[in-house]
Amino acid sequence: MGLGNKDVIGLRDVPAEEIRLILDTAEPMKEIIQRQIKKVPILRGRTVVTVFYEASTRTRASFELAAKYLSADTVGIAAATSSISKGESLKDTARTIAAMGVDLVVLRHPMAGAAELLGKTVKAAVINAGDGAHEHPTQALLDLYTVREKKGRLEGLKFAIIGDILHSRVARSDIWGFTRMGAEVRLAGPATLMPPGIEKLGAVVCETPEEALAGADVVIVLRIQLERQQEGLFPGLREYANLFGINRERLKLAARDALLMHPGPLNRGIEITTDIADGLQSVINEQVTNGVAVRMALLYLLIGGGGASGVAH
């Protein structure tokens, strides 16, 4: 069994069995990462291009390492140092890349729908590495993988997502993914940072972080995305930290064995305090490791031609 589409644009329409396949395929990929020699020839002769119109550390490095560990050739294109800076359109950039015989394109773009547009323009497989405030499917998949690895299941768990929901593509993909796998999702954040109608995605909107955190099995903290915001959405960072920041006292409201997660980068002292970010319940660094494994799994499933049982050990 493979994936139903040539592209991974979002989790909104991905069935549970496909999500399960991706997570299962990521397991042997993580074993490869933990070897002393992290290289298998699964994608030898394949070419992966990363195109980032926005700054990124974790996602970009994660995709490039995933491709290299599978022996694919990789090329990275950043908007500031390419013809994009001269006004080249996304479609023209896509056609240029396609003409070079690329097998897969990883795209991050500030416009919602950009990855879908690219997928319709090129024959190559396309993975959405974040499009505006729309979706970030690979972040949600690595979150799902991390929780399943730690908890042994996803169905029936309670997730609390706290923070800037309005500007968060991670929140949307997480809601689609967690609810698809049978979990309960609660949201909390300033009313000005809670998008109208978000409950239609299947999440429960709570009035306070305390309500969302009560008995939660997993706590996902989102950063305040100042670069996407207009002024006046909340009074100030200090007040945000006091009302919505996750600290040790608030974390105690969750289940005793609750996992603490964050997609990064962290604004320490604002949405999360350092003591818990680096504490025993935190799996933030493990999310980074698992991100490489999940992205390896996607590359393999899209251009390597197999399911979980076919991964070379």
C-alpha positions in Angstrom: 0.0 0.0 0.0 1.2 3.5 -0.8 -0.2 7.0 -0.5 -3.3 8.0 -2.3 -1.9 11.2 -3.9 1.4 12.2 -5.4 1.6 15.2 -3.1 1.3 15.8 0.7 -0.5 19.1 0.9 -2.3 18.8 4.2 -4.0 16.3 6.6 -7.5 17.5 6.1 -8.4 14.8 3.6 -5.9 12.1 4.5 -7.6 8.9 5.8 -6.6 7.3 9.1 -5.1 4.3 7.4 -2.7 6.5 5.4 -1.6 8.3 8.5 -1.0 5.0 10.2 1.1 3.8 7.2 3.3 6.9 7.4 3.8 6.5 11.2 4.6 2.8 10.7 7.1 3.6 8.0 8.8 6.1 10.2 9.7 3.5 12.8 12.4 1.7 10.7 13.5 5.2 9.5 14.2 6.2 13.1 16.3 3.1 13.5 18.4 4.2 10.6 19.0 7.7 12.2 20.2 6.0 15.4 22.9 4.0 13.5 26.5 5.2 13.5 26.4 5.2 9.7 23.2 6.9 8.8 22.9 6.0 5.1 20.8 3.6 3.0 20.5 3.5 -0.8 16.7 3.7 -1.0 16.6 6.9 -3.0 19.9 6.7 -4.8 19.5 8.5 -8.2 16.5 10.6 -7.0 16.6 14.3 -6.6 14.9 16.4 -3.9 14.7 20.2 -4.0 13.7 22.3 -1.1 12.3 25.7 -1.9 11.8 28.0 1.1 10.2 31.5 0.7 10.3 31.9 4.5 13.0 31.4 7.1 13.4 27.9 8.6 15.9 26.0 10.7 14.2 22.7 11.8 12.0 21.9 8.9 14.5 22.7 6.2 17.4 20.9 7.8 15.1 18.0 8.7 14.0 17.5 5.1 17.5 17.9 3.7 18.9 15.4 6.2 16.1 13.0 5.5 16.9 13.0 1.8 20.6 12.6 2.4 20.1 9.7 4.8 18.2 7.9 2.0 20.9 8.8 -0.5 18.9 11.2 -2.6 20.7 14.2 -4.2 19.5 17.5 -2.6 19.4 21.1 -3.8 18.2 23.9 -1.5 16.7 27.1 -2.9 16.1 30.1 -0.6 14.0 33.0 -1.8 16.6 35.7 -0.9 19.4 34.1 -3.0 17.5 33.0 -6.1 15.6 34.5 -9.0 12.6 34.6 -6.7 14.2 37.8 -5.3 14.1 39.3 -8.8 10.3 38.8 -9.0 10.0 35.3 -10.5 6.6 33.9 -9.9 6.0 30.6 -8.1 4.7 29.0 -11.4 7.8 30.0 -13.3 10.0 28.8 -10.5 8.1 25.5 -10.6 8.5 25.1 -14.3 12.2 25.8 -14.0 12.6 23.1 -11.4 10.5 20.7 -13.4 12.6 21.2 -16.4 15.6 20.0 -14.4 14.1 16.6 -13.9 13.5 16.8 -10.1 11.6 14.0 -8.4 10.2 15.8 -5.4 9.9 19.4 -4.2 9.5 20.5 -0.6 7.9 24.0 -0.5 7.4 26.5 2.3 5.5 29.6 1.2 3.8 32.5 3.0 0.6 32.1 0.8 -2.0 29.6 1.7 -2.6 27.2 -1.2 0.9 27.7 -2.7 1.8 24.0 -2.3 -1.4 22.8 -3.9 -0.8 25.2 -6.8 2.7 23.8 -7.2 1.5 20.3 -7.2 -0.9 21.0 -10.0 1.9 22.7 -12.0 4.6 20.0 -11.9 4.8 16.2 -12.3 7.1 15.9 -9.4 5.8 15.0 -6.0 5.3 18.0 -3.7 5.4 18.2 0.1 4.0 21.2 1.9 6.5 22.4 4.5 4.0 25.1 5.6 1.8 27.5 3.5 0.8 30.7 5.3 -1.5 29.9 8.2 -3.1 27.0 6.3 -1.4 23.7 7.1 2.0 22.2 8.1 1.3 18.4 7.7 4.7 17.1 8.4 4.8 18.8 11.8 1.5 17.2 12.7 2.7 13.8 11.5 5.8 14.1 13.7 3.6 15.1 16.6 1.4 12.1 16.0 4.5 9.8 15.8 6.0 11.2 19.0 2.8 10.8 21.0 2.1 7.3 19.7 5.7 6.3 20.5 5.4 7.6 24.0 1.8 6.7 24.8 1.4 3.6 22.7 -1.8 4.9 21.2 -3.6 8.0 19.9 -7.3 7.1 20.2 -9.0 8.4 23.3 -6.2 10.8 24.3 -6.9 14.4 25.3 -4.8 17.1 23.6 -4.6 20.7 24.7 -3.2 23.2 22.2 -2.5 26.6 23.8 -1.5 29.8 22.2 -1.7 31.7 18.9 -4.2 29.5 17.1 -5.2 32.2 14.5 -1.8 32.3 12.8 -0.8 28.7 13.4 -0.7 26.2 10.5 0.5 23.7 13.0 -2.7 23.9 15.0 -4.8 23.3 11.9 -2.9 20.2 10.8 -2.7 18.9 14.4 -6.5 19.2 14.7 -7.1 17.3 11.5 -4.5 14.6 12.4 -5.4 14.1 16.1 -9.2 14.0 15.6 -8.8 11.7 12.6 -7.0 9.3 14.8 -9.7 9.4 17.5 -8.3 11.9 19.9 -10.0 14.8 21.6 -8.5 18.3 20.9 -9.1 21.4 23.1 -7.9 24.9 22.2 -7.2 27.9 24.3 -5.7 31.3 23.6 -6.7 35.0 23.5 -10.0 35.6 21.9 -8.3 37.8 19.3 -6.0 34.9 18.4 -8.8 32.3 18.1 -10.1 32.0 14.5 -13.9 32.1 14.1 -15.4 28.7 13.3 -12.3 26.7 14.3 -14.6 24.4 16.3 -16.0 23.2 12.9 -12.6 21.3 12.4 -13.6 19.1 15.3 -11.8 20.9 18.2 -13.3 22.2 21.5 -12.7 25.9 22.2 -12.1 26.6 25.9 -12.4 30.0 27.6 -9.2 29.6 29.6 -6.0 27.6 29.4 -6.9 26.0 32.7 -10.0 24.5 31.2 -8.1 23.1 28.2 -5.3 21.7 30.4 -7.5 19.8 32.9 -6.6 16.2 32.6 -4.8 16.6 29.3 -2.6 13.7 28.1 -0.6 16.0 25.8 0.0 19.7 26.0 1.1 21.5 22.8 2.3 25.0 23.3 2.3 27.4 20.2 4.5 30.4 19.9 3.2 33.9 19.5 3.8 34.6 15.8 4.7 38.3 16.0 5.9 38.3 12.3 2.3 37.5 11.1 0.4 39.7 13.5 -1.1 43.2 13.3 -0.7 45.3 16.4 -3.3 45.3 19.1 -4.3 41.6 19.1 -3.3 41.4 22.8 -2.0 44.0 25.3 1.6 42.9 25.6 3.9 39.9 26.0 4.1 40.1 29.8 0.3 40.0 30.1 0.2 37.1 27.6 2.7 35.2 29.7 0.7 35.8 32.8 -2.7 34.8 31.3 -1.8 32.1 28.8 1.9 31.1 29.2 2.5 27.5 30.2 4.5 27.3 33.5 4.9 24.6 36.1 1.7 25.5 38.0 -0.4 25.3 34.9 1.2 22.1 33.7 0.2 20.5 37.0 -3.5 20.7 35.8 -2.7 18.2 33.0 -2.4 14.5 33.6 0.6 13.5 35.8 2.3 11.8 32.9 1.3 14.4 30.3 3.7 15.1 27.4 4.8 18.7 26.8 5.4 19.6 23.1 6.3 22.7 21.1 6.9 23.0 17.3 9.7 25.5 17.8 11.2 27.9 17.8 10.5 28.7 21.5 9.9 32.1 23.0 11.1 31.2 26.4 9.5 33.1 29.2 6.5 34.1 27.0 4.5 31.1 25.9 6.5 28.6 27.9 8.9 28.8 30.8 12.4 27.4 30.6 12.1 25.0 33.6 9.3 22.9 32.0 10.7 23.3 28.4 13.8 21.5 29.6 12.0 19.4 32.1 11.2 15.7 32.4 7.8 15.9 30.7 9.2 17.8 27.7 9.6 15.8 24.4 10.6 18.9 22.4 14.0 17.6 21.3 12.5 14.2 20.5 10.1 15.9 18.2 13.1 17.2 16.2 14.5 13.7 15.9 11.2 12.2 15.0 10.7 14.9 12.4 13.6 13.5 10.4 12.2 10.0 10.6 8.7 11.0 9.5 10.1 13.0 6.6 12.2 10.1 5.6 9.1 8.0 5.6 7.2 10.5 3.3 10.1 10.7 0.9 10.2 6.9 0.7 6.5 6.5 0.2 6.3 9.2 -2.4 9.3 8.5 -4.6 10.8 5.3 -3.1 7.9 3.1 -4.0 7.0 1.2 -0.9 5.2 0.8 2.4 6.4 0.1 5.9 7.3 -3.6 5.2 9.6 -2.7 2.3 12.1 -0.5 4.1 15.6 -1.8 3.9 17.3 -2.4 7.2 
